[in-house]
């Protein structure tokens, strides 16, 4: 049985998990079971998945299940989940549904979140240069890191990591425009413009077994989308003074 969002009303939780899902039927049962051990609410956003995944998600107990009728993109799914999580929690822990993130590392991110004032914690995936890592992930990480800095963003080693902690409701107020994979890099730049602290914490990554992990990252399409996002950010950085850029983002 699913947990209805209204059933979670009451005393605010410190944290809530937000997991965007698109056709990840095999990894979701064990992932939900693992994160549920922390005792925090788990928001799962079905971003237009296939029937097998829909059926799997319906069978999972103890989650808040949210749905997009069609695939809207990872960024849109994260915003949907965090909008609901913000009603009952002060922080959102996000992790990918493909099984690459170790749920045990969430404790490291949560501990660091308590050490900074309403900032973003990014899980810096260790071993991302190894031969077992897909070339798209290795190239995309370096590509993204460079352009985040060129856009006036923070110096972060793993700007594409989806294992993060965000402050709620502040993250919903940073005027992001992207809705797919590029949302996660755009939000770092916008947060940095607004003076939000951003800290990295080392985490593990698992790209195997290949039979479970499914990636929906499309190298050329998503690199072009990232390029368009960075072009807009760089334009604003060049032509708008920092104080005006900050005004584009409503204060928390």
N, C-alpha and C positions, 0 to 999 in steps of 0.2 A: 504493500500500500504506500502511495506517495504521501509526503507531508505537504499539506497545503500551506502557502506562504502566510496566510492569516493565522495559522496555528502556532506560528513562531513569535507572534506579538508578545510583548512583555518586556522583561529586563533585557537590555541590549547585551549581545555577546561581544566579547573582545574581537573575535575573528569569525570569518565565514569562508568556506571554500567555494570557488567559482570555477566550473569546468566546462569549457565550450566543446561541443561534440559534433562531429560530422562523419558518420559512417565508421564508428569505432566500436563495433559490437563486441569484439573479442577481449579488449583490454578493460572495458568499463566495469565489469563485475568485481574484479580484484582491486581495481583502483578505488572504487567507491568504498569497498570494505576497508581498505587500508586507511584512507583519510578519515573515515568515520570513527576510527579509534581515538581521535583527538577529542571527540565529543562536541565539536562545533557543527553548525548547520552546513549542509552541502547543497549548493545550487548547481544543477546540471542544466545546461542550455542546449537543447537539440536544435541544431542549425540546419533544419531541412534534411535530416538523414533518411537513409533507405529504410524499408520496412523491417529488415532484420534488426537494425539498431534501435528503431522505435520499440519493437517488441522487447528487446533486451532491457531498455531503459524502463519500460513499464513494469518489468519484473523486479526491479531493484527497490528495496525498502529503505525508508529513512532519508529520502532525498526530496528537495524541492525541484520538481521537473518543470522547466519552462520550454516553450517551443516557438520556433520560427517555421511558418508553413513552407517557405522556400529558403534556400541557402543565401544568407545575407553577408557572410564573411565572419572571420574570427573576431575582428574588432567589434562588429555589431553584436555578436553573441556575448562577448565580454561585457559590453555596456548594458545589455539586457540583464545579465546575471548580477552585475554590480549595482544596478538600479534597485533590484529587489533586495540584495544583501544589505544595502545602505539603510534599509528600514529597521534592521535589527542588529547590525554589527558596526564596529568602528574601523575594521580592517578587512580587506578582501585578499585571500590567498588564491592566486591563479596558477593553474598547472595544466599542461596539455593532456589530452585524452589518449594520445598514442602510446603511452607507456614509457616514454623516454625519461621521465622524472621519477626519482625515488621519493615516495611519500614521507619517508623518514627524515628527509632533509627539510621538510616544512618546519620542523622544530627550530632549525638553525635560522631560518628566515624570520620566524615569529620572534625569536629572542632578539635579533638585531633590530626589528621594528620598534621594540620598546626602548631602544637606546638612542633613537633619533626623533626629532620632533616632526611628526606628521609627514614623513618622507616616503620615498619608494625604495624598496629593497629588491634587488635583482639577483637572481641565482646565476652566478658565473659558472657555466658548465665546464668542468675539468676534462682534459683529454680531447678537446674538440679538433685538434690537429692530427689525431691518429689516423692510420690507414683504414680503419673500420668505419670512420665517419663518412657519410656521403659527400661527394665533392660539392654538391649544391649547398650543403650546410656550412662547409669550410669556407667556400667562396663568399656566400651570402653574409656570413658573420663579419669578415674583413671589409666587404663592400659597405655594409651598414654602419660599422664602427667609424669608418672614415667619414662618411657623409653626415652622420650625426654630429661629429665635431665641426665639420664644415658649415653646418647649419646653425652653429652657435649653441649646440647641445653639450651635455656633460661628457667627460672622458670616461667612457664605460667600455669594458673589455668584451662584453657579450650583450650587445644591444638587441639581439634577436631572441634572447632567452624568454620563454613564456612563463618561467617559474618565478613569480614575483609576489610581493605584498604591496598593496595600494591602500592609501588612507581613504576612508569613506566619511562623508560624501565628496571630499575635495576632488578626487579624480574625475568625477562627473561634471565638474565645472571648468575644465581646462580647454574648452572650445575645440576639441579635436574634430577633424573633418574626414579622416580616413575611416574605412569600415572593414577592411580585410587585414591581411598580415601586416601591412604597413602601419596600422594603428599603434602597434607596440613600439615602433621606433619614433613615430611622431609624438607620442605622449611624453617620451623622455625629453625631447627638445622643448615642448611646451612647458613642462614642469620646471625645467632648468631656467627658462626665460622668467618664470615667476618666482625664482629663488627657492624652489623646493629641494631639500636635500635628497641626494640619490646615493645609495650605498650598495656595493656588491658583496655577496657572500658566496664562497666556493660551494658548489653542489656537484653531485655525480650525474652522469648521463648514460643512458642505455639505449643503443640503437638496434639491439638484438633482443629476442629472436625476430627475424624479418617476417615471419609468418603472423606476428601479432601487430607490429608497428606499421601503421599506414600513414604516409605523409600526403597532404593535399597541396603542398607548396609546388607551384609551377614555375620553374626557374625563369623563363624568359618573360612570361606575362607578369609575374610578381616583381621581377627586377625592374620592368618598365613602370609598374605602378609605384614602386619605391622611388624611382627616379623622379616621377612627377611630384610625389610628395616632397622630396628633398628640394626640388626646384622651387616650389612655392615657399618653403621655409627659408631657403637661402635668399630669395627675393625679399622677403620681409626683413631678414637680418640686415641686408645691405641698405635698404631704403627706409627702414623704420628704426628710430633710436630705441635703445633698450627699454626706456620708460614707456614708450608708446606700444612696444611689443607686449609688455606686461599688461597693459590696459586691454589688450585683446582677450585676455583671460580673466574672467570674473573672479574676484577674490573669494577665498573659502569662507 
